[in-house]
Structures are given as C-alpha cells and as structure tokens.
Amino acid sequence: MTQEERIREIKKLLEQKHHLVTKDLADYFNVSFDTARRDVRRLTSTGQAIRVHGGLLANSHDNVPNFITRNHIDSPIKTKMAQMALRFVHPNQYDFIGASTTLKKLCELICGMDLQIVTNSIDNSLELMQSRLPDVRLLGGKIDKEHRFNYSVTSIDTLKRMIFNTAFFGTSNVKEDGAYLTKMSDAELTRVAASRAKQVVVIAENYKFNSQNTSPFMSIPLSQIDVLITDDPLPQELKEKFAPKTQIISVLRK
C-alpha cells in the first residue's frame, strides 16, 4: 500500500474515531512505527489533522479547518509552496494576494520588495506592515473573524476599477470545474479579483482535490487558472481537467 492510499484510509478512520494513535496505525497497516509517524506528519503538516502527543486528532467532523487552526500549523510544505509562489512576484508589479495561510507566508517573503499589494486579508496586512515596502491597500468591509478577511460591496466595486499583474489565491476544495471556498462572500471577492488579473496563481495541496468538506461556492473556474502550485504531483487524470495553458508545479517532485 502506498502512502497516498494509507493517507486516504487514515482520513476515513479519523472521520469515525476523531483520534488515532501512531502505534495503532503502524499495527493497523502492518508498517513500521517510523512509516506511521511519517504518515501522521504528512497529514498534520498539510493541515488535514492536528498533531497531538502520540498521534493525531481530526480538525473537524464535517468542514474545513478554520484559518486560526491552520495558521498554528508550522508546515514546511506550505513554506515550499510560498517560496514557489515568490517566483511569480516581481518588482514594480501591482498584485492581489488573497486570504490563505500559505499566502501569509508569501507575504513574509515579499517584505521589503518595491511593489504594490492589494489584499482583503487581515493577516497578510499585518505581515506586510513589518517593513516600509511594499505599499499595501487593505480592502475594507465587514471582518469575517473566523476566516480573517474583509468583505463589502464597496470592495467589489473597487476591485472592478483595478488591473493586477498577478493575483494569488488559496482554496479549500478543487472540483472538476473550478476552485471552491466555504464562504460566499470570499468566493465572490476572489472571482472578481481573478477576473481583473493578467495572471492567476492558485495554491492548493493535493488533498484538496479529494476533499469531502463543505465548500459550495466556486471562486475560479479551472480554465482561468494560469499557474497551479501544489505539493505532490497530480495524477494525469487531474491534470487533464485544466486548460492546456495552465502551468502545474509540484514542490515535492517524485
């Protein structure tokens, strides 16, 4: 059994039991303790579960872990994805960066760069305030405290008067026709910002292609994505769902 197959099975077990012990996983799959520990690390480092002493805990029973939960996960994989996204940031650009724990790491990396950033993310703004550059415009509106972004009709109108060199977005689920989010307001703002960008970059870990979480609102059609940054390489059947122009980059090459 491959790691990907074990990961899928572990996620099913988490849905049933909500807490799993590493030693029990090693016995269940008839693998070494070190192999089971690597499986646990893989799930927790990508935000699919919470690591606890001796094992792991389900994030939630039926939904995407919220921003605050994900933000406390120190993931080297998210760092690698942010570093890859950095390749698409250039001086003197006018870019949009959406709310995402991985994109928050991107904001850490671009502090000091001479460019202009528009965002609706509270945490992106806080990171970008650590240095004089880049210039930052935080869109206003009502704050979604759980997901830590702003939204207003005025912000939508403001976005419609802008053109971005590159727009960066996260997502909670990727389905056959597009990237999806849990909140309608977030999806609407993302959709408008993406439509005003010359280049659209989406960050999505591999597990989000198979996630059963509740993410009913499409934010970006797959055909509109110019660059997809993910962790593990996608299987061919998933790659074929994207437009031929889409550059698909895996940070964990096999």
VEXDREN-2710 file (C-alpha; in Angstrom, 1 decimal):
% VEXDREN-2710
k/r/px/py/pz
1/MET/0.0/0.0/0.0
2/THR/1.4/3.4/-1.0
3/GLN/1.5/6.4/1.4
4/GLU/-1.3/8.1/-0.6
5/GLU/-3.5/5.0/-0.1
6/ARG/-2.7/4.9/3.6
7/ILE/-3.5/8.7/3.9
8/ARG/-6.9/8.2/2.4
9/GLU/-7.6/5.3/4.8
10/ILE/-6.4/7.2/7.8
11/LYS/-8.7/10.1/6.9
12/LYS/-11.6/7.7/6.9
13/LEU/-10.6/6.3/10.2
14/LEU/-10.4/9.9/11.6
15/GLU/-13.9/10.6/10.5
16/GLN/-15.0/7.6/12.5
17/LYS/-12.9/7.8/15.6
18/HIS/-11.7/11.5/15.6
19/HIS/-8.4/10.5/17.4
20/LEU/-5.8/8.0/16.3
21/VAL/-2.6/6.7/17.9
22/THR/0.6/6.4/15.8
23/LYS/1.4/2.9/17.2
24/ASP/-2.1/1.7/16.4
25/LEU/-1.7/2.9/12.9
26/ALA/1.5/1.0/12.5
27/ASP/-0.2/-2.2/13.6
28/TYR/-3.3/-1.5/11.5
29/PHE/-1.3/-1.1/8.3
30/ASN/1.4/-3.6/9.3
31/VAL/4.1/-1.0/8.7
32/SER/7.0/0.3/10.9
33/PHE/6.4/2.9/13.6
34/ASP/8.6/5.3/11.6
35/THR/6.5/4.9/8.5
36/ALA/3.3/5.5/10.5
37/ARG/4.9/8.6/12.0
38/ARG/5.7/9.9/8.5
39/ASP/2.1/9.4/7.6
40/VAL/1.0/11.4/10.7
41/ARG/3.5/14.1/9.9
42/ARG/2.2/14.3/6.3
43/LEU/-1.4/14.8/7.4
44/THR/-0.6/17.3/10.1
45/SER/1.9/19.3/8.1
46/THR/-0.7/20.0/5.4
47/GLY/-3.4/21.0/7.9
48/GLN/-5.6/17.9/7.4
49/ALA/-5.3/16.9/11.0
50/ILE/-4.0/18.2/14.3
51/ARG/-0.9/16.5/15.8
52/VAL/-1.1/15.6/19.4
53/HIS/1.2/13.6/21.7
54/GLY/1.4/10.0/20.3
55/GLY/-0.9/10.5/17.3
56/LEU/-3.3/12.9/15.6
57/LEU/-6.7/14.5/16.1
58/ALA/-9.4/15.3/13.5
59/ASN/-9.7/19.0/12.7
60/SER/-13.4/18.9/12.5
61/HIS/-16.1/16.4/11.6
62/ASP/-17.6/17.9/8.6
63/ASN/-15.8/21.1/7.4
64/VAL/-12.6/22.8/6.5
65/PRO/-10.3/23.7/9.5
66/ASN/-10.6/27.4/10.0
67/PHE/-7.8/29.9/9.4
68/ILE/-6.7/30.2/13.0
69/THR/-6.4/26.4/13.3
70/ARG/-4.4/26.1/10.1
71/ASN/-2.2/29.2/11.0
72/HIS/-0.8/27.4/14.0
73/ILE/0.5/24.5/11.9
74/ASP/4.2/25.1/11.1
75/SER/4.3/23.4/7.7
76/PRO/7.5/23.0/5.7
77/ILE/5.3/22.1/2.7
78/LYS/3.4/25.4/2.9
79/THR/6.8/27.2/3.1
80/LYS/7.9/25.4/-0.1
81/MET/4.7/26.4/-1.8
82/ALA/5.1/30.0/-0.7
83/GLN/8.7/30.0/-2.0
84/MET/7.5/28.8/-5.3
85/ALA/4.8/31.5/-5.5
86/LEU/7.5/34.0/-4.8
87/ARG/8.9/33.3/-8.3
88/PHE/5.9/35.0/-9.8
89/VAL/6.4/38.2/-7.8
90/HIS/8.4/40.9/-9.5
91/PRO/9.4/44.5/-8.5
92/ASN/7.0/47.3/-9.6
93/GLN/4.1/44.9/-10.0
94/TYR/0.5/45.6/-8.8
95/ASP/-0.6/42.3/-7.3
96/PHE/-3.6/40.9/-5.4
97/ILE/-3.0/38.4/-2.5
98/GLY/-6.0/36.6/-1.1
99/ALA/-6.5/35.2/2.4
100/SER/-4.6/31.9/2.9
101/THR/-2.2/30.5/5.5
102/THR/0.3/29.7/2.6
103/LEU/-0.1/33.2/1.1
104/LYS/0.5/34.7/4.5
105/LYS/3.9/33.0/4.3
106/LEU/4.3/34.6/0.8
107/CYS/3.7/38.0/2.4
108/GLU/6.6/37.3/4.8
109/LEU/8.8/36.6/1.8
110/ILE/8.0/39.8/-0.1
111/CYS/8.5/42.3/2.8
112/GLY/10.9/44.9/1.5
113/MET/10.1/44.4/-2.2
114/ASP/9.2/47.5/-4.2
115/LEU/5.7/46.7/-5.4
116/GLN/2.1/47.4/-4.6
117/ILE/-0.2/44.8/-2.9
118/VAL/-4.0/44.7/-2.6
119/THR/-5.5/42.3/-0.1
120/ASN/-8.6/41.5/1.8
121/SER/-6.7/39.5/4.4
122/ILE/-6.1/40.9/7.9
123/ASP/-3.1/38.6/8.4
124/ASN/-1.5/39.5/5.1
125/SER/-1.7/43.1/6.0
126/LEU/-0.1/42.5/9.4
127/GLU/2.8/40.7/7.8
128/LEU/3.3/43.4/5.1
129/MET/3.5/46.1/7.8
130/GLN/6.8/44.7/9.0
131/SER/8.7/46.8/6.5
132/ARG/8.3/50.1/4.6
133/LEU/7.8/48.3/1.3
134/PRO/5.7/47.0/-0.4
135/ASP/2.9/49.5/-0.5
136/VAL/-0.3/47.9/0.8
137/ARG/-4.0/48.6/0.2
138/LEU/-6.3/46.7/2.6
139/LEU/-9.8/46.4/1.3
140/GLY/-12.4/47.4/3.8
141/GLY/-15.7/46.0/4.9
142/LYS/-17.1/43.6/7.5
143/ILE/-14.5/41.3/9.1
144/ASP/-15.1/37.6/9.0
145/LYS/-13.3/36.8/12.3
146/GLU/-13.1/33.1/11.8
147/HIS/-11.5/33.3/8.3
148/ARG/-9.9/36.7/8.9
149/PHE/-10.8/38.5/5.7
150/ASN/-12.8/41.7/4.9
151/TYR/-15.8/41.9/2.6
152/SER/-18.1/44.7/1.3
153/VAL/-19.9/45.6/-1.8
154/THR/-17.7/48.7/-2.0
155/SER/-14.6/46.5/-2.1
156/ILE/-16.1/44.6/-5.1
157/ASP/-16.7/47.9/-6.9
158/THR/-13.1/49.0/-6.0
159/LEU/-11.7/45.8/-7.5
160/LYS/-13.6/46.3/-10.7
161/ARG/-11.6/49.5/-11.3
162/MET/-8.2/47.8/-10.9
163/ILE/-5.9/45.7/-13.1
164/PHE/-3.4/43.3/-11.4
165/ASN/-0.3/41.9/-12.9
166/THR/-0.7/38.7/-10.8
167/ALA/-3.4/37.6/-8.4
168/PHE/-2.6/34.9/-5.8
169/PHE/-5.4/32.8/-4.2
170/GLY/-5.8/29.8/-1.9
171/THR/-8.8/27.4/-2.0
172/SER/-10.5/24.9/0.3
173/ASN/-11.6/22.5/-2.4
174/VAL/-10.8/21.8/-6.1
175/LYS/-13.6/20.1/-8.1
176/GLU/-13.9/19.2/-11.8
177/ASP/-14.9/22.6/-12.9
178/GLY/-13.2/25.0/-10.5
179/ALA/-11.7/26.1/-7.2
180/TYR/-14.2/26.4/-4.4
181/LEU/-14.5/28.2/-1.0
182/THR/-16.6/27.8/2.1
183/LYS/-17.9/31.4/2.3
184/MET/-20.0/33.0/-0.4
185/SER/-18.5/36.5/0.2
186/ASP/-14.9/35.2/-0.1
187/ALA/-15.8/33.4/-3.3
188/GLU/-17.4/36.5/-4.8
189/LEU/-14.5/38.7/-4.0
190/THR/-12.0/36.1/-5.3
191/ARG/-13.9/35.7/-8.5
192/VAL/-13.9/39.5/-9.2
193/ALA/-10.2/39.9/-8.3
194/ALA/-9.2/37.0/-10.5
195/SER/-11.2/38.5/-13.4
196/ARG/-9.1/41.7/-13.1
197/ALA/-5.7/39.9/-13.2
198/LYS/-3.4/39.2/-16.2
199/GLN/-2.1/36.1/-14.4
200/VAL/-3.9/33.9/-11.8
201/VAL/-1.9/31.8/-9.4
202/VAL/-3.7/29.3/-7.2
203/ILE/-2.2/27.4/-4.2
204/ALA/-3.8/24.0/-3.5
205/GLU/-2.4/21.0/-1.7
206/ASN/-3.1/17.6/-3.3
207/TYR/-5.6/16.5/-0.7
208/LYS/-7.9/19.4/-1.7
209/PHE/-8.7/17.6/-4.9
210/ASN/-10.2/14.7/-3.0
211/SER/-11.7/16.6/0.0
212/GLN/-15.2/15.9/1.0
213/ASN/-15.5/19.1/3.0
214/THR/-18.3/21.6/2.6
215/SER/-17.1/24.1/0.1
216/PRO/-20.2/25.0/-2.1
217/PHE/-19.1/28.3/-3.7
218/MET/-17.0/28.4/-6.8
219/SER/-14.4/31.1/-6.8
220/ILE/-12.3/30.5/-10.0
221/PRO/-13.0/28.2/-13.0
222/LEU/-10.2/25.8/-13.7
223/SER/-9.9/27.3/-17.2
224/GLN/-9.0/30.7/-15.7
225/ILE/-6.0/29.4/-13.6
226/ASP/-2.7/30.2/-15.2
227/VAL/-0.5/28.6/-12.6
228/LEU/-1.3/25.9/-10.0
229/ILE/1.1/25.3/-7.2
230/THR/0.6/22.1/-5.3
231/ASP/2.6/19.7/-3.1
232/ASP/2.7/16.2/-4.6
233/PRO/2.5/15.8/-8.4
234/LEU/-1.1/15.5/-9.7
235/PRO/-2.2/12.3/-11.4
236/GLN/-2.7/12.6/-15.2
237/GLU/-6.5/12.5/-14.9
238/LEU/-6.5/15.6/-12.7
239/LYS/-4.0/17.5/-14.9
240/GLU/-6.3/16.9/-17.9
241/LYS/-9.1/18.9/-16.2
242/PHE/-7.0/22.1/-16.5
243/ALA/-6.6/24.2/-19.6
244/PRO/-3.5/23.4/-21.8
245/LYS/-2.1/26.8/-20.9
246/THR/-2.1/26.0/-17.1
247/GLN/1.4/25.6/-15.6
248/ILE/1.1/22.9/-12.9
249/ILE/4.0/23.0/-10.4
250/SER/4.6/20.4/-7.7
251/VAL/7.0/21.3/-4.9
252/LEU/7.5/17.7/-3.9
253/ARG/8.8/16.1/-7.0
254/LYS/8.9/12.4/-7.3
END
